[in-house]
Amino acid sequence: MTTFADVHPARTLSVTAATGRGVAGLVKDAERGEDIIVERHGRAVAAVISVKHFDELHRVRADLIAASLVLARELSDTGNRTDLDDAIAAFGFDRAELEAELEADIAAGRE
């Protein structure tokens, strides 16, 4: 698998070089939109990125998770549906019993 460090070696720093540049220098680079990879012994161990890029990565991740759930549902959906009352009965309850319990909890302040 190709990594960011493989594609952009100029944006890769050793821990020693990153220390020399200082936090202020690394933050300034991130604010300008430059992603920096920090390596220890030739292995990428950290990344310095802007908050804007960080938020974008989290949005993309959330979108990918949602898309994968939709796709998994689409691929595994048999079209069979279960009525709520049947599902409640399968767990050994009935709707009236659950509704009465809920009303009692609400009346007692145990929402």
The first five atom37 places (N, CA, C, CB, O) and aatype in JSON, in Angstrom:
{
  "aatype": [12, 16, 16, 13, 0, 3, 19, 8, 14, 0, 1, 16, 10, 15, 19, 16, 0, 0, 16, 7, 1, 7, 19, 0, 7, 10, 19, 11, 3, 0, 6, 1, 7, 6, 3, 9, 9, 19, 6, 1, 8, 7, 1, 0, 19, 0, 0, 19, 9, 15, 19, 11, 8, 13, 3, 6, 10, 8, 1, 19, 1, 0, 3, 10, 9, 0, 0, 15, 10, 19, 10, 0, 1, 6, 10, 15, 3, 16, 7, 2, 1, 16, 3, 10, 3, 3, 0, 9, 0, 0, 13, 7, 13, 3, 1, 0, 6, 10, 6, 0, 6, 10, 6, 0, 3, 9, 0, 0, 7, 1, 6],
  "atom_mask": [
    [1, 1, 1, 1, 1],
    [1, 1, 1, 1, 1],
    [1, 1, 1, 1, 1],
    [1, 1, 1, 1, 1],
    [1, 1, 1, 1, 1],
    [1, 1, 1, 1, 1],
    [1, 1, 1, 1, 1],
    [1, 1, 1, 1, 1],
    [1, 1, 1, 1, 1],
    [1, 1, 1, 1, 1],
    [1, 1, 1, 1, 1],
    [1, 1, 1, 1, 1],
    [1, 1, 1, 1, 1],
    [1, 1, 1, 1, 1],
    [1, 1, 1, 1, 1],
    [1, 1, 1, 1, 1],
    [1, 1, 1, 1, 1],
    [1, 1, 1, 1, 1],
    [1, 1, 1, 1, 1],
    [1, 1, 1, 0, 1],
    [1, 1, 1, 1, 1],
    [1, 1, 1, 0, 1],
    [1, 1, 1, 1, 1],
    [1, 1, 1, 1, 1],
    [1, 1, 1, 0, 1],
    [1, 1, 1, 1, 1],
    [1, 1, 1, 1, 1],
    [1, 1, 1, 1, 1],
    [1, 1, 1, 1, 1],
    [1, 1, 1, 1, 1],
    [1, 1, 1, 1, 1],
    [1, 1, 1, 1, 1],
    [1, 1, 1, 0, 1],
    [1, 1, 1, 1, 1],
    [1, 1, 1, 1, 1],
    [1, 1, 1, 1, 1],
    [1, 1, 1, 1, 1],
    [1, 1, 1, 1, 1],
    [1, 1, 1, 1, 1],
    [1, 1, 1, 1, 1],
    [1, 1, 1, 1, 1],
    [1, 1, 1, 0, 1],
    [1, 1, 1, 1, 1],
    [1, 1, 1, 1, 1],
    [1, 1, 1, 1, 1],
    [1, 1, 1, 1, 1],
    [1, 1, 1, 1, 1],
    [1, 1, 1, 1, 1],
    [1, 1, 1, 1, 1],
    [1, 1, 1, 1, 1],
    [1, 1, 1, 1, 1],
    [1, 1, 1, 1, 1],
    [1, 1, 1, 1, 1],
    [1, 1, 1, 1, 1],
    [1, 1, 1, 1, 1],
    [1, 1, 1, 1, 1],
    [1, 1, 1, 1, 1],
    [1, 1, 1, 1, 1],
    [1, 1, 1, 1, 1],
    [1, 1, 1, 1, 1],
    [1, 1, 1, 1, 1],
    [1, 1, 1, 1, 1],
    [1, 1, 1, 1, 1],
    [1, 1, 1, 1, 1],
    [1, 1, 1, 1, 1],
    [1, 1, 1, 1, 1],
    [1, 1, 1, 1, 1],
    [1, 1, 1, 1, 1],
    [1, 1, 1, 1, 1],
    [1, 1, 1, 1, 1],
    [1, 1, 1, 1, 1],
    [1, 1, 1, 1, 1],
    [1, 1, 1, 1, 1],
    [1, 1, 1, 1, 1],
    [1, 1, 1, 1, 1],
    [1, 1, 1, 1, 1],
    [1, 1, 1, 1, 1],
    [1, 1, 1, 1, 1],
    [1, 1, 1, 0, 1],
    [1, 1, 1, 1, 1],
    [1, 1, 1, 1, 1],
    [1, 1, 1, 1, 1],
    [1, 1, 1, 1, 1],
    [1, 1, 1, 1, 1],
    [1, 1, 1, 1, 1],
    [1, 1, 1, 1, 1],
    [1, 1, 1, 1, 1],
    [1, 1, 1, 1, 1],
    [1, 1, 1, 1, 1],
    [1, 1, 1, 1, 1],
    [1, 1, 1, 1, 1],
    [1, 1, 1, 0, 1],
    [1, 1, 1, 1, 1],
    [1, 1, 1, 1, 1],
    [1, 1, 1, 1, 1],
    [1, 1, 1, 1, 1],
    [1, 1, 1, 1, 1],
    [1, 1, 1, 1, 1],
    [1, 1, 1, 1, 1],
    [1, 1, 1, 1, 1],
    [1, 1, 1, 1, 1],
    [1, 1, 1, 1, 1],
    [1, 1, 1, 1, 1],
    [1, 1, 1, 1, 1],
    [1, 1, 1, 1, 1],
    [1, 1, 1, 1, 1],
    [1, 1, 1, 1, 1],
    [1, 1, 1, 1, 1],
    [1, 1, 1, 0, 1],
    [1, 1, 1, 1, 1],
    [1, 1, 1, 1, 1]
  ],
  "atom_positions": [
    [[0.84, -1.18, 0.0], [0.0, 0.0, 0.0], [0.88, 1.24, 0.0], [-0.95, 0.0, 1.21], [1.82, 1.34, 0.79]],
    [[0.59, 2.17, -0.87], [1.34, 3.42, -0.95], [0.86, 4.37, 0.14], [1.19, 4.06, -2.35], [-0.35, 4.54, 0.33]],
    [[1.8, 4.98, 0.84], [1.45, 5.91, 1.91], [1.69, 7.34, 1.47], [2.24, 5.6, 3.18], [2.34, 7.59, 0.46]],
    [[1.16, 8.28, 2.24], [1.37, 9.7, 1.99], [2.87, 10.01, 1.95], [0.67, 10.55, 3.06], [3.34, 10.76, 1.1]],
    [[3.61, 9.42, 2.89], [5.06, 9.66, 2.97], [5.77, 9.17, 1.72], [5.65, 8.98, 4.21], [6.75, 9.78, 1.29]],
    [[5.29, 8.07, 1.12], [5.89, 7.55, -0.11], [5.68, 8.52, -1.27], [5.3, 6.19, -0.46], [6.58, 8.73, -2.08]],
    [[4.5, 9.1, -1.34], [4.14, 9.99, -2.45], [4.71, 11.39, -2.27], [2.63, 10.07, -2.59], [5.03, 12.06, -3.25]],
    [[4.84, 11.84, -1.02], [5.3, 13.2, -0.72], [6.49, 13.19, 0.24], [4.15, 14.03, -0.13], [6.37, 13.65, 1.37]],
    [[7.63, 12.67, -0.2], [8.77, 12.6, 0.72], [9.24, 13.97, 1.22], [9.93, 11.89, 0.05], [9.82, 14.06, 2.3]],
    [[8.99, 15.03, 0.45], [9.41, 16.37, 0.87], [8.6, 16.85, 2.08], [9.26, 17.36, -0.28], [9.04, 17.75, 2.8]],
    [[7.44, 16.27, 2.31], [6.61, 16.66, 3.44], [6.79, 15.72, 4.63], [5.14, 16.68, 3.02], [5.96, 15.69, 5.54]],
    [[7.87, 14.97, 4.62], [8.16, 14.03, 5.7], [9.38, 14.52, 6.47], [8.39, 12.6, 5.14], [10.39, 14.88, 5.87]],
    [[9.27, 14.53, 7.79], [10.37, 14.96, 8.65], [10.67, 13.88, 9.67], [10.04, 16.31, 9.35], [9.78, 13.14, 10.1]],
    [[11.93, 13.79, 10.05], [12.28, 12.92, 11.18], [11.84, 13.63, 12.45], [13.82, 12.59, 11.2], [11.59, 14.83, 12.44]],
    [[11.77, 12.9, 13.53], [11.44, 13.51, 14.82], [12.45, 14.61, 15.14], [11.4, 12.46, 15.94], [12.08, 15.67, 15.64]],
    [[13.72, 14.34, 14.85], [14.77, 15.33, 15.12], [14.55, 16.6, 14.31], [16.15, 14.74, 14.8], [14.66, 17.7, 14.84]],
    [[14.23, 16.45, 13.01], [13.99, 17.63, 12.17], [12.74, 18.37, 12.62], [13.86, 17.22, 10.7], [12.71, 19.6, 12.6]],
    [[11.7, 17.63, 13.01], [10.47, 18.27, 13.5], [10.74, 19.04, 14.78], [9.37, 17.22, 13.73], [10.2, 20.13, 14.98]],
    [[11.56, 18.48, 15.65], [11.93, 19.17, 16.89], [12.67, 20.45, 16.56], [12.79, 18.26, 17.79], [12.44, 21.49, 17.18]],
    [[13.57, 20.38, 15.58], [14.32, 21.56, 15.16], [13.42, 22.64, 14.57], [0.0, 0.0, 0.0], [13.65, 23.83, 14.78]],
    [[12.41, 22.23, 13.85], [11.47, 23.2, 13.27], [10.59, 23.82, 14.35], [10.59, 22.53, 12.2], [10.16, 24.97, 14.23]],
    [[10.31, 23.05, 15.4], [9.52, 23.55, 16.52], [8.03, 23.46, 16.26], [0.0, 0.0, 0.0], [7.57, 23.39, 15.12]],
    [[7.29, 23.47, 17.35], [5.83, 23.39, 17.25], [5.28, 24.56, 16.46], [5.2, 23.35, 18.65], [4.4, 24.38, 15.62]],
    [[5.79, 25.75, 16.71], [5.29, 26.94, 16.0], [5.47, 26.81, 14.5], [6.0, 28.2, 16.5], [4.59, 27.19, 13.73]],
    [[6.59, 26.27, 14.06], [6.84, 26.09, 12.64], [5.93, 25.04, 12.03], [0.0, 0.0, 0.0], [5.43, 25.22, 10.92]],
    [[5.72, 23.95, 12.75], [4.83, 22.89, 12.27], [3.39, 23.39, 12.19], [4.91, 21.66, 13.19], [2.67, 23.07, 11.24]],
    [[2.97, 24.16, 13.18], [1.61, 24.72, 13.18], [1.44, 25.69, 12.02], [1.31, 25.42, 14.52], [0.4, 25.7, 11.36]],
    [[2.45, 26.5, 11.78], [2.38, 27.46, 10.67], [2.21, 26.72, 9.34], [3.64, 28.35, 10.64], [1.41, 27.13, 8.5]],
    [[2.97, 25.63, 9.15], [2.84, 24.82, 7.93], [1.42, 24.25, 7.82], [3.88, 23.68, 7.93], [0.82, 24.28, 6.74]],
    [[0.89, 23.74, 8.93], [-0.46, 23.16, 8.92], [-1.5, 24.23, 8.59], [-0.78, 22.51, 10.29], [-2.44, 23.98, 7.84]],
    [[-1.33, 25.42, 9.14], [-2.27, 26.51, 8.85], [-2.27, 26.87, 7.37], [-1.93, 27.74, 9.68], [-3.29, 27.29, 6.83]],
    [[-1.13, 26.7, 6.72], [-1.02, 26.98, 5.28], [-1.54, 25.81, 4.45], [0.43, 27.29, 4.89], [-1.52, 25.87, 3.22]],
    [[-1.99, 24.75, 5.11], [-2.54, 23.6, 4.4], [-1.52, 22.54, 4.04], [0.0, 0.0, 0.0], [-1.82, 21.64, 3.26]],
    [[-0.32, 22.63, 4.59], [0.71, 21.64, 4.31], [0.66, 20.53, 5.37], [2.12, 22.31, 4.28], [0.86, 20.78, 6.56]],
    [[0.39, 19.32, 4.93], [0.39, 18.18, 5.84], [1.83, 17.72, 6.02], [-0.51, 17.01, 5.29], [2.59, 17.6, 5.06]],
    [[2.2, 17.45, 7.26], [3.56, 17.0, 7.57], [3.47, 15.63, 8.24], [4.3, 18.03, 8.49], [2.69, 15.43, 9.17]],
    [[4.29, 14.7, 7.77], [4.4, 13.38, 8.38], [5.7, 13.36, 9.18], [4.37, 12.23, 7.3], [6.75, 13.75, 8.69]],
    [[5.62, 12.9, 10.41], [6.8, 12.8, 11.28], [7.15, 11.32, 11.39], [6.54, 13.44, 12.71], [6.31, 10.48, 11.71]],
    [[8.42, 11.02, 11.12], [8.91, 9.64, 11.16], [9.9, 9.43, 12.28], [9.54, 9.26, 9.83], [10.69, 10.32, 12.62]],
    [[9.86, 8.25, 12.85], [10.87, 7.82, 13.83], [11.49, 6.55, 13.28], [10.24, 7.59, 15.27], [10.79, 5.57, 13.02]],
    [[12.79, 6.56, 13.11], [13.53, 5.43, 12.55], [12.96, 5.01, 11.19], [13.49, 4.24, 13.53], [12.87, 3.81, 10.89]],
    [[12.58, 5.99, 10.37], [12.1, 5.72, 9.02], [10.66, 5.24, 8.93], [0.0, 0.0, 0.0], [10.19, 4.86, 7.85]],
    [[9.95, 5.24, 10.06], [8.56, 4.78, 10.07], [7.65, 5.94, 10.48], [8.39, 3.57, 11.04], [7.87, 6.58, 11.51]],
    [[6.62, 6.2, 9.68], [5.68, 7.28, 9.98], [4.98, 7.0, 11.3], [4.65, 7.45, 8.84], [4.41, 5.93, 11.49]],
    [[5.02, 7.98, 12.22], [4.41, 7.79, 13.54], [3.41, 8.89, 13.9], [5.48, 7.74, 14.58], [2.63, 8.72, 14.83]],
    [[3.42, 10.01, 13.17], [2.5, 11.11, 13.49], [2.3, 11.98, 12.26], [3.05, 11.97, 14.67], [3.08, 11.95, 11.31]],
    [[1.21, 12.75, 12.31], [0.92, 13.69, 11.23], [0.5, 15.01, 11.86], [-0.19, 13.14, 10.28], [-0.21, 15.04, 12.87]],
    [[0.93, 16.09, 11.24], [0.51, 17.42, 11.66], [-0.32, 17.97, 10.5], [1.74, 18.36, 12.01], [0.2, 18.2, 9.41]],
    [[-1.62, 18.19, 10.77], [-2.54, 18.67, 9.74], [-3.37, 19.81, 10.31], [-3.45, 17.52, 9.23], [-3.47, 19.97, 11.53]],
    [[-3.97, 20.6, 9.44], [-4.82, 21.69, 9.9], [-6.13, 21.14, 10.46], [-5.11, 22.68, 8.75], [-6.53, 20.02, 10.15]],
    [[-6.78, 21.94, 11.28], [-8.07, 21.55, 11.83], [-9.09, 21.41, 10.7], [-8.56, 22.58, 12.88], [-9.95, 20.54, 10.74]],
    [[-8.99, 22.28, 9.7], [-9.9, 22.18, 8.55], [-9.77, 20.81, 7.88], [-9.61, 23.32, 7.52], [-10.77, 20.17, 7.57]],
    [[-8.54, 20.37, 7.66], [-8.31, 19.06, 7.04], [-8.77, 17.93, 7.97], [-6.82, 18.9, 6.69], [-9.35, 16.94, 7.51]],
    [[-8.5, 18.08, 9.26], [-8.92, 17.09, 10.25], [-10.44, 16.92, 10.23], [-8.45, 17.51, 11.65], [-10.95, 15.8, 10.2]],
    [[-11.18, 18.05, 10.23], [-12.65, 18.01, 10.18], [-13.13, 17.35, 8.89], [-13.24, 19.42, 10.3], [-14.08, 16.57, 8.9]],
    [[-12.47, 17.68, 7.78], [-12.83, 17.09, 6.49], [-12.64, 15.57, 6.51], [-11.99, 17.71, 5.35], [-13.49, 14.83, 6.01]],
    [[-11.54, 15.11, 7.07], [-11.29, 13.67, 7.17], [-12.36, 12.98, 8.01], [-9.91, 13.41, 7.78], [-12.8, 11.88, 7.67]],
    [[-12.79, 13.62, 9.1], [-13.82, 13.02, 9.93], [-15.17, 13.01, 9.22], [-13.93, 13.78, 11.24], [-15.94, 12.06, 9.38]],
    [[-15.48, 14.05, 8.45], [-16.73, 14.06, 7.68], [-16.71, 12.95, 6.63], [-16.95, 15.43, 7.0], [-17.7, 12.23, 6.46]],
    [[-15.6, 12.81, 5.93], [-15.48, 11.77, 4.91], [-15.6, 10.39, 5.55], [-14.13, 11.9, 4.15], [-16.26, 9.51, 5.0]],
    [[-14.97, 10.21, 6.69], [-15.06, 8.92, 7.4], [-16.5, 8.61, 7.77], [-14.17, 8.93, 8.67], [-16.97, 7.49, 7.57]],
    [[-17.2, 9.6, 8.32], [-18.61, 9.39, 8.69], [-19.45, 9.06, 7.46], [-19.17, 10.64, 9.39], [-20.32, 8.2, 7.51]],
    [[-19.19, 9.76, 6.35], [-19.93, 9.48, 5.11], [-19.66, 8.07, 4.6], [-19.56, 10.5, 4.02], [-20.57, 7.38, 4.14]],
    [[-18.4, 7.64, 4.68], [-18.05, 6.28, 4.23], [-18.7, 5.21, 5.11], [-16.54, 6.1, 4.23], [-19.15, 4.18, 4.61]],
    [[-18.74, 5.46, 6.41], [-19.4, 4.51, 7.31], [-20.88, 4.42, 6.97], [-19.2, 4.92, 8.79], [-21.44, 3.33, 6.89]],
    [[-21.53, 5.58, 6.78], [-22.96, 5.59, 6.44], [-23.2, 4.88, 5.11], [-23.49, 7.04, 6.38], [-24.14, 4.1, 4.99]],
    [[-22.35, 5.14, 4.13], [-22.51, 4.51, 2.82], [-22.32, 2.99, 2.92], [-21.51, 5.1, 1.82], [-23.03, 2.23, 2.26]],
    [[-21.37, 2.56, 3.74], [-21.14, 1.12, 3.87], [-22.33, 0.44, 4.55], [-19.85, 0.84, 4.65], [-22.68, -0.69, 4.21]],
    [[-22.94, 1.13, 5.52], [-24.12, 0.56, 6.17], [-25.29, 0.44, 5.2], [-24.52, 1.41, 7.38], [-26.01, -0.56, 5.19]],
    [[-25.47, 1.48, 4.38], [-26.54, 1.44, 3.38], [-26.29, 0.3, 2.39], [-26.64, 2.79, 2.63], [-27.2, -0.46, 2.06]],
    [[-25.05, 0.18, 1.94], [-24.71, -0.87, 0.99], [-24.89, -2.26, 1.61], [-23.27, -0.7, 0.5], [-25.43, -3.17, 0.96]],
    [[-24.44, -2.43, 2.84], [-24.6, -3.73, 3.52], [-26.08, -4.06, 3.67], [-23.91, -3.71, 4.9], [-26.48, -5.21, 3.47]],
    [[-26.87, -3.07, 4.0], [-28.32, -3.31, 4.14], [-28.92, -3.68, 2.79], [-29.03, -2.06, 4.72], [-29.75, -4.59, 2.7]],
    [[-28.52, -2.98, 1.76], [-29.04, -3.24, 0.41], [-28.68, -4.65, -0.05], [-28.5, -2.21, -0.58], [-29.51, -5.35, -0.65]],
    [[-27.47, -5.07, 0.23], [-27.01, -6.38, -0.22], [-27.6, -7.54, 0.59], [-25.5, -6.45, -0.15], [-27.73, -8.65, 0.09]],
    [[-27.96, -7.25, 1.84], [-28.44, -8.34, 2.69], [-29.96, -8.32, 2.9], [-27.76, -8.27, 4.03], [-30.51, -9.21, 3.55]],
    [[-30.63, -7.32, 2.36], [-32.08, -7.21, 2.57], [-32.83, -8.26, 1.76], [-32.56, -5.8, 2.19], [-32.71, -8.32, 0.53]],
    [[-33.6, -9.08, 2.46], [-34.38, -10.11, 1.79], [-35.76, -9.62, 1.42], [-34.49, -11.35, 2.66], [-36.49, -10.29, 0.69]],
    [[-36.13, -8.46, 1.93], [-37.47, -7.93, 1.67], [-38.47, -8.36, 2.73], [0.0, 0.0, 0.0], [-39.58, -7.83, 2.77]],
    [[-38.1, -9.29, 3.58], [-39.0, -9.72, 4.66], [-39.05, -8.66, 5.74], [-38.55, -11.08, 5.25], [-38.02, -8.13, 6.14]],
    [[-40.24, -8.36, 6.21], [-40.41, -7.37, 7.27], [-41.14, -8.03, 8.44], [-41.19, -6.12, 6.76], [-41.96, -8.92, 8.25]],
    [[-40.81, -7.58, 9.65], [-41.44, -8.11, 10.85], [-42.27, -7.01, 11.49], [-40.38, -8.67, 11.85], [-41.79, -5.9, 11.71]],
    [[-43.51, -7.33, 11.79], [-44.4, -6.4, 12.47], [-43.87, -6.15, 13.88], [-45.86, -6.96, 12.51], [-43.34, -7.07, 14.51]],
    [[-44.0, -4.92, 14.38], [-43.49, -4.58, 15.71], [-44.1, -5.47, 16.79], [-43.78, -3.11, 16.02], [-43.39, -5.94, 17.68]],
    [[-45.38, -5.71, 16.72], [-46.03, -6.56, 17.73], [-45.47, -7.98, 17.69], [-47.55, -6.58, 17.51], [-45.34, -8.63, 18.73]],
    [[-45.14, -8.48, 16.5], [-44.54, -9.81, 16.39], [-43.15, -9.83, 17.02], [-44.47, -10.25, 14.92], [-42.77, -10.79, 17.68]],
    [[-42.39, -8.76, 16.8], [-41.05, -8.68, 17.39], [-41.14, -8.6, 18.91], [-40.29, -7.45, 16.84], [-40.37, -9.26, 19.61]],
    [[-42.07, -7.81, 19.42], [-42.26, -7.71, 20.87], [-42.62, -9.08, 21.44], [-43.37, -6.66, 21.22], [-42.09, -9.49, 22.47]],
    [[-43.53, -9.78, 20.77], [-43.95, -11.11, 21.23], [-42.8, -12.1, 21.2], [-45.11, -11.62, 20.38], [-42.71, -12.98, 22.05]],
    [[-41.91, -11.97, 20.21], [-40.77, -12.88, 20.11], [-39.84, -12.76, 21.32], [-39.98, -12.58, 18.83], [-39.12, -13.71, 21.65]],
    [[-39.88, -11.61, 21.99], [-39.06, -11.41, 23.2], [-39.86, -11.69, 24.47], [-38.51, -9.99, 23.23], [-39.39, -11.44, 25.57]],
    [[-41.09, -12.2, 24.3], [-41.88, -12.6, 25.45], [-42.66, -11.48, 26.11], [0.0, 0.0, 0.0], [-43.05, -11.61, 27.28]],
    [[-42.9, -10.39, 25.41], [-43.65, -9.26, 25.96], [-44.9, -9.04, 25.12], [-42.79, -7.98, 26.0], [-45.08, -9.66, 24.07]],
    [[-45.76, -8.15, 25.61], [-46.83, -7.67, 24.74], [-46.88, -6.15, 24.87], [-48.21, -8.32, 25.11], [-46.45, -5.59, 25.87]],
    [[-47.4, -5.51, 23.85], [-47.36, -4.06, 23.76], [-48.06, -3.39, 24.95], [-48.0, -3.6, 22.45], [-47.54, -2.42, 25.5]],
    [[-49.21, -3.9, 25.35], [-49.97, -3.29, 26.45], [-49.15, -3.33, 27.74], [-51.31, -4.02, 26.65], [-49.14, -2.36, 28.51]],
    [[-48.48, -4.44, 27.97], [-47.64, -4.59, 29.16], [-46.51, -3.55, 29.16], [-47.05, -6.01, 29.22], [-46.25, -2.9, 30.18]],
    [[-45.83, -3.4, 28.01], [-44.73, -2.44, 27.91], [-45.22, -1.0, 28.05], [-43.99, -2.61, 26.58], [-44.58, -0.19, 28.71]],
    [[-46.35, -0.7, 27.45], [-46.9, 0.66, 27.56], [-47.29, 0.98, 28.99], [-48.11, 0.82, 26.63], [-47.06, 2.1, 29.46]],
    [[-47.89, 0.01, 29.7], [-48.26, 0.21, 31.11], [-47.01, 0.43, 31.96], [-49.06, -1.0, 31.63], [-47.01, 1.28, 32.85]],
    [[-45.97, -0.33, 31.69], [-44.71, -0.17, 32.44], [-44.1, 1.21, 32.18], [-43.7, -1.28, 32.04], [-43.61, 1.85, 33.11]],
    [[-44.13, 1.65, 30.93], [-43.61, 2.97, 30.59], [-44.4, 4.06, 31.3], [-43.64, 3.18, 29.08], [-43.82, 4.99, 31.86]],
    [[-45.72, 3.97, 31.27], [-46.57, 4.98, 31.94], [-46.29, 5.02, 33.44], [-48.07, 4.68, 31.69], [-46.25, 6.09, 34.03]],
    [[-46.1, 3.86, 34.04], [-45.79, 3.81, 35.48], [-44.45, 4.45, 35.78], [-45.78, 2.36, 35.98], [-44.31, 5.17, 36.77]],
    [[-43.46, 4.19, 34.92], [-42.13, 4.81, 35.09], [-42.2, 6.33, 34.96], [-41.14, 4.24, 34.06], [-41.57, 7.05, 35.74]],
    [[-42.95, 6.8, 33.99], [-43.09, 8.25, 33.77], [-43.8, 8.87, 34.97], [-43.87, 8.54, 32.45], [-43.38, 9.92, 35.46]],
    [[-44.87, 8.24, 35.44], [-45.61, 8.77, 36.59], [-44.74, 8.82, 37.84], [-46.86, 7.91, 36.86], [-44.9, 9.7, 38.68]],
    [[-43.8, 7.88, 37.96], [-42.9, 7.83, 39.12], [-41.68, 8.7, 38.93], [-42.47, 6.41, 39.39], [-40.82, 8.78, 39.81]],
    [[-41.58, 9.37, 37.76], [-40.42, 10.25, 37.51], [-39.18, 9.51, 37.04], [0.0, 0.0, 0.0], [-38.08, 10.06, 37.11]],
    [[-39.33, 8.28, 36.57], [-38.19, 7.49, 36.1], [-38.21, 7.41, 34.58], [-38.21, 6.06, 36.71], [-38.4, 6.34, 34.0]],
    [[-38.03, 8.52, 33.95], [-38.11, 8.54, 32.49], [-36.95, 7.88, 31.9], [-38.2, 9.92, 31.97], [-36.85, 7.8, 30.68]]
  ]
}
